Amino acid sequence: MSAEHALSRERREKVPWGLLGLAATLWVVAYAHLTAFADWGLALTGLEPSAPLGEAIHFFLYDTPKVLLLLVGVVFVMGVVHSFVTPERTRDLLAGRRLGIGNVLAAALGVVTPFCSCSAVPLFIGFLSAGVPLGVTFSFLISAPMVNEVALALLFGLFGWKVAALYLGLGLAVAIGAGLAIGRLRMERHLEDWVLKVQVGTAPGLDGGTPSWRERLGAGVSHVREIVGRVWPWLLAGIAVGAAIHGYVPQDLMAELLGREQWWAVPLAVLMGIPMYSNAAGILPVIEALLGKGAALGTTLAFMMSVIALSLPELIILRKVLAPKLIAVFVATVAAGIVLVGYVFNLVL
């Protein structure tokens, strides 16, 4: 190897720690000045902060950079983490696991995988065809969209660590419990025939050996481009809806419809969420606005969990894999768990 070639390779593999430190510093500075930015932007409009339109615009100007900053930071870090764990390794780790341990492991893996409800379905099919038990695969399918790292980071940033921790614990409980229940029902016969016939070979290892740190950081950047690039329209739409709720929806109306005093509020919120489709980044600003108008925390989080774990597009895709009876059992089991979570949140917070 020539000296020139060796020098060129060294430059390509050099880790840009200085650039990473600068980006982190700019992130912290921007996050610390969110309120000032929103105040400045509202002042440019000439609107009063107490006016409905002024409240809506201030909410939008504050939440848009806040959620984007949280999303970019978390997705970058998890992109680096994911460079250590491939989907094939995840599949092999679950293959052969029994109910119980397998459900706990699958639910935990779902937390650190960057899948929405629809994109988790192909991996779900791969798990089934690799011999992973049906109940274990359902624990992953529920956990991956509902209790992912983006949802947890945004909950932590918006509502604090207690809400995030309780959401993590109860969300995992739903994923594990629903997977166990479906596994005990022995409903493999309700899988579509083609799924049972698919054979998946041994998962390959990492091509090219262990990635360098420069490659891992590059994976984090690619992760940001892919995920943030995919979800930002949902994010802006969710913040716009939240801004409208914050500025124009009467507080008494939200408290009446989604308050903790109404026993039917939690089941109603779950039913309202199922036909919708969004992700944690898009729906959390709506949740923040609902809470600001007096809705109960457990009720609003039950709504969020049903939107991202029981979305209609996900169910349509699952119909290619599951018979209607198994889809019905899946929806009923998960919905019951979410309703229970909503009631628990309303009781303890």
N, C-alpha and C positions, 0 to 999 in steps of 0.2 A: 504494500500500500504506500503510495507516494505521500510525501509530507503535505503537499497541497490538498490532496484528497482527505487526509486525516484532519487537517485544519478545518476544511469545509464541513466534515461530519461533526466535529466538535462544536462548531457554531450552530448547526441544526439541532444538536441535543442540549445546548445550553439552556437552562431553565430561566425564564424572564422574571425572577423574583422581584426586581425593582418595579417592573410594570405592574405586577400583581399587587405590590404594596401601594402603589399610587392609586390603582383602581379601588382598593379597599378603603383608602383614605377619602377619596372622593365620594364613595358610597356613604360613609359615616357622616361626612359633612352635609351631603344632600338630605339624608334622613333626619338630621338634627334641625333642618330649616324648613320642614314641611309646612308648618303653620304660617311662618313668615311668607312663604311662597303663595299659599292660598290667600292670605290677607292682601298681599300685593296684587294678585290677579283679580280679586274681587274689587279692590279699589279702582282698578282700571275701568271697570264696567260702570262705576258710579252708583251702584245699587246699595241699598241699605242691608247690612248683615241680617237684620231681623225680618226682612221681607221674604216671602216664600221663595221667589226666584233667587234672591240673594243667598238664602240658606242652601238651596239646591246647587248653585254654582260653587259656593265655598266647599261644600261636601265633595263635589266632583274634582275640584282643583286640589283638594287635600288628599283624597283617597287614591286618585290615579297614580301620582308618583309614589305614594306610600306602598300600595300593593305591588306596583311594578318593581320597586326596589327590593321588596321582600322576595318577590318571585324570582328575580334575576339572581339574587344572592343564594337562595336556597337551591335553585336548580343547578347553578354552577357547582356548588359543593357536592350535591348528590351526583352530578355528572362525573366528578372525579371519583366518588365512592363507587359508582357503578362500573368504573373501569376495572375494578377488582372482581366484580361478580357478573358473569354473563347469563343470559336466559337459559343456555344449555346446562350450565352448572346448577342453576336453580332447579331446573327440571330433574336432573340426575339426583340432586339432594333430596327431592321429594319422592322419587320413585321407590317403591317398596316400603314406604312408611305406612304404619297402621294408623287407624283412627285414634284420636287423642293426641299423641305426640305429633303425628303428621299434621293435624289441624292447627295445633299451636305454632308449629314451624311454618306452615303455609301462610297463616295469618300474619306472622311476624315478617316473613319475606314480602308479603303484600304491602307492608308499610314502606319498605325501602325500594320499591319498584315504581318507575315513573309511568304508570298506565292509567288512562281513564277507563270508564266502564266498557267502552267499545273496543279499545285497543288491547284490553286484557283478554278478550275472548279468543283470539288466535293462540295465545299462550295457554289458555285454558284447554283448548282442543289438543295442543301438543302434550300437555300433562296427561290428559285422558288416554291418548294413544300410546303414551310411554308406560302405561300401567299404574299411574298414580290413582289411588282410590277416589271415587266420585265425591264423597264427602270432603276429602282433603282438598280437591280442586275447587270446590265451592267456597271453602274458607279463603282460598287465595282470591277467587273471583270477587268476593264481597269486600275483602280487606284492601285489595289493590287500589280501587278508585276511592273508597270511602275514607280510609285512614292512611292517606299517603303523606309524604314528608311536606309537600306544599300546603296541604290543608292544615297540618299541625303548626307549621311555621307562621302561616297567616293567622291562625287562631291565637297563637302566642303573641304575635305582634299587635293584634286588634283587641284581644280580651284578657291577656295575661296567662301565666303558666298554669294556674289552677284549672281554668276552663280547658286549656290544651291537654293537660294531663288527664282530666276526667274524660274528655272526649276520646283520648287514646285508649284508656282502659275499657270504657264501655263499648267503643267501636270494635276493639279486638274481641270483647266478649260476644258481641253479635256475630262476628265472623266465625269465631270458634264454635259457638253454640249452634248456629244455623248449619254449619258444615257437619257437626256431629249428628244433628237431628236428621239431615238429609241422608247421611251415610247409614244411619240405623234403619232407615226405611227401605234400604236395599232396592233402589230404583234404577239400577243400571239397565234394566230392560227397557226403560223409557228413553234411552239414548237412540239417536238415529242410527240405522244400520251401518252407514258408511263410516261413522266415527269408530265403531268397533273393529272395522276392517283395516283401518289405517295403521301402518307399522312405521315406527320412527326408530332410526338407527341410533347408535351411540353418539352422544354429543361430542363434537370435536373440541379440542383444547384451544387455547388462545393461539392464533396464527402469529408467527414471528416472535414467539417467546414473550417474556415479561415486558410490558410497555415501560418506557422511561417516564420520568416525572413531567417532562415537556409534553409527551404524548397524552399523559393523564390530564394535564391542564388544558390541552387542546380538546380533549373529550368533554371537559366541563364547558368550554366555550361552544362547542358543537351542540351540546345539550341545551344550552341557553337559546341558541338560534332555532333549534328544532321545536322545543316545547313552548318557549315564549312566543315564537313566531306563529305557532299554531293556536295558542289560547288568547292572544291579545284582543281579537275582536270580541270574544266572549267576556273578557275582562272589562273592556270599555262599555259593553252593553250592560253588564251587571252593575257597574258603577253608575251608569246613567239611570238605570231603574232605581238603584238605591238613592240617588240624588233626588229623583222625583218623589219617592216616598218620604225622604227626609224633609223636603220643602213643602209638599202639598197634602200629604195624607194626614188627616187629623189624628192626634195621639189617642183620643178616646176610642176611635174606631178600631185601631190596632189592638188596644188593650181589651176591647170587648170581643174581638174575633179570635185573638191568639193569646189571651191572658191565661195565667195559671189557674184562675178560678173556674174556667170553663172546662169541664171534664172531657168534652168532645173536641177540644182544640187540637190536641196532639194527633188523634186519628185523622182529623180533617186536614191537618198540615201534611201528613204522610200521603194521603190521597191526592192532594193538590200537587205534590212534588213529583209523583210518578210520571205523568204525561210530559213533563218538562225535560229538557236536556241542557246541562251545563257542566262545569267543572268547579273545583274548589275556588279557583281564582275568580271565576265569574260570579259565583253565587254568594261568596262571603260579604262583598259590599252590600248586597241586598239584605243579608242577615244583620249586618251592622246597623243599617237604616231601620229595619223592623224593631230591633232592640231599642234604638233611640226613640222610637215612637211608643214604647210601652209594651211590646210583645214579650212574652215569657221566653227565657233563654232555652229551656228544654223544648218548647214548642217550635221555636225557630230552628234549632239545631236538628230536630227531627225532620223538619221540612228540607233542610240542606242535605241530610243523609239520604233521604228518599230521592232527591233530585240526582245525586251523583252515584248512588248505588243501585237504583231501580229505574233508570231512565228508559223511556220507550224505545229509543234506537237500540239500546243494548238488548232489550227483550226481542226485538225484531231479528237481530243478528243471532241471538241464542236459539231462535226457532229453527235455524238451519242445523242445529246440533242436538237440541232437546225436543222431545215430544211435548205437546201442550200440557199434559198432566204434570210433568216434571217442572215445567216453567211455572205452573200455578203453585206447586208446592214451594218452589224457590221464592216466588214473590210473597206468598203468605208467611213463610218462615222469617224472611228478612224483615218484612213489614212489621210483624209482631215484635221482633227484637228491637226495631227502631222505635216503635211506640213505647216499649218498656223503657228504653233509654231516655226518651222525652219526659216521661213521668218521673224518672229518677232525678234528672236534672232539675225539674221544677220543684221537687221535694227538698233537695239538698242545697240549692243555690237561690 
